[in-house]
Every structure is written in structure tokens, then in C-alpha cells.
Amino acid sequence: MKIENVERRILKVEGFNVCFLYSSGGNVRSDKEKIPQFPFRKRARDLWTVEDWKARRFLPHYPGFEVEVKFSNCDSDSKKPGWAADQRSVCQQVYPIRPHGS
């Protein structure tokens, strides 16, 4: 399976875009192959944070990779509106995957 297909599947199941990264932080080409399919069929719990999702749904299935979660209301999980760059790790730990009521 190609990375682009896995990213598309995550969007379909979870409702947000992701970008596979190497542990060094570099972007993984979308045509990279031999990646297992995202195994989930139902979206994660609404109260999970981005870090919860990464720890429970991404990292166990894609060892050796990191992931950037991209939301429609901001650039990525590390660039939330109103958060300074030095608050990046705090933002990732407390930002819910989906706001209440969505």
C-alpha cells in the first residue's frame, strides 16, 4: 500500500488529514510503498487529544514514522491558532481531535 492511500484512508475514517514524516522530521514521499493499511473503521473518541491518537492509533501500526495531523481550521497540530511556537508541545498534548459538538 502507498503512503498516499493510507493518508486518504485516515482522512476517511478520522476526518482529518495527516502527513507521514520520518523520525528526523522530513516528509515521506506519498508514493512510498509497502506501508500497512490503517486498520480502523470507526473514528477515535472525540475526547482524545492529538497525542492520544498518535500514541494509540498511529505509532503502534507505523513504527519508525512520525505523523503530523492537519486540521481544516489551522495548518497542523503544531500550529494551532493562538499558540506561540514555544508552546507547541503543550498544544499537542491538550488540543482535542474534534471540538465538542462537531
C-alpha positions as CSV (number, residue, x, y, z in Angstrom):
1,M,0.0,0.0,0.0
2,K,1.3,3.5,-0.8
3,I,1.5,6.3,1.8
4,E,-1.0,8.4,-0.1
5,N,-3.6,5.6,0.2
6,V,-3.0,5.3,3.9
7,E,-3.3,9.0,4.4
8,R,-6.5,9.0,2.4
9,R,-7.9,6.2,4.5
10,I,-7.1,8.1,7.7
11,L,-8.9,11.1,6.4
12,K,-12.0,9.0,5.5
13,V,-12.1,7.3,8.9
14,E,-10.9,10.1,11.3
15,G,-12.0,13.2,9.4
16,F,-8.6,14.9,9.3
17,N,-5.6,14.9,7.1
18,V,-2.2,13.5,8.1
19,C,1.3,13.7,6.7
20,F,3.7,10.9,7.3
21,L,7.1,12.0,8.5
22,Y,10.5,10.3,9.1
23,S,11.6,10.4,12.7
24,S,14.1,13.1,11.6
25,G,11.1,15.3,10.7
26,G,11.4,15.0,6.9
27,N,8.3,14.4,4.8
28,V,7.8,10.9,3.5
29,R,7.1,10.7,-0.3
30,S,3.4,9.8,-0.9
31,D,4.4,7.1,-3.4
32,K,6.4,5.2,-0.9
33,E,5.1,1.6,-0.9
34,K,4.8,-1.4,1.4
35,I,3.0,0.5,4.2
36,P,0.3,-1.3,6.1
37,Q,-3.3,0.0,5.7
38,F,-4.8,1.9,8.5
39,P,-6.7,-0.8,10.4
40,F,-9.5,1.2,12.0
41,R,-13.0,1.5,10.6
42,K,-14.5,3.9,13.2
43,R,-13.1,7.3,14.2
44,A,-11.3,7.8,17.5
45,R,-13.1,9.0,20.6
46,D,-13.9,12.8,20.5
47,L,-12.1,13.5,23.7
48,W,-8.8,12.1,22.6
49,T,-6.0,14.6,22.1
50,V,-3.8,14.6,19.1
51,E,-1.1,12.9,21.3
52,D,-3.6,10.2,22.4
53,W,-4.4,9.5,18.7
54,K,-0.8,9.3,17.8
55,A,0.1,7.0,20.7
56,R,-2.9,4.7,20.3
57,R,-3.7,4.6,16.6
58,F,-0.6,5.7,14.6
59,L,2.6,4.8,16.3
60,P,1.8,1.1,17.1
61,H,1.0,0.5,13.4
62,Y,3.7,2.6,11.8
63,P,6.9,2.2,13.8
64,G,9.8,4.3,12.6
65,F,7.5,7.1,11.4
66,E,6.1,10.2,12.9
67,V,2.9,12.0,11.8
68,E,1.6,15.5,11.5
69,V,-2.1,15.9,12.0
70,K,-3.6,18.6,9.8
71,F,-7.0,20.3,10.7
72,S,-9.2,22.4,8.4
73,N,-9.1,25.3,10.9
74,C,-5.3,25.5,11.1
75,D,-2.1,24.4,9.4
76,S,-1.2,21.5,11.6
77,D,-1.2,20.1,15.1
78,S,1.9,22.1,15.9
79,K,0.4,25.4,14.6
80,K,-2.9,26.0,16.4
81,P,-4.3,29.5,16.3
82,G,-3.3,31.5,19.3
83,W,-0.4,29.2,20.3
84,A,3.2,30.5,20.2
85,A,5.8,28.2,18.7
86,D,7.4,27.7,22.2
87,Q,4.0,26.3,23.4
88,R,3.9,23.7,20.6
89,S,4.3,20.6,22.8
90,V,1.6,21.9,25.3
91,C,-0.7,22.5,22.4
92,Q,-0.3,19.0,21.0
93,Q,-1.0,17.5,24.4
94,V,-4.2,19.3,25.2
95,Y,-5.9,20.0,21.8
96,P,-8.8,17.6,21.3
97,I,-9.1,15.8,18.0
98,R,-12.5,17.3,17.4
99,P,-14.1,20.2,19.3
100,H,-17.2,19.3,21.3
101,G,-20.4,19.5,19.3
102,S,-18.8,18.7,15.9
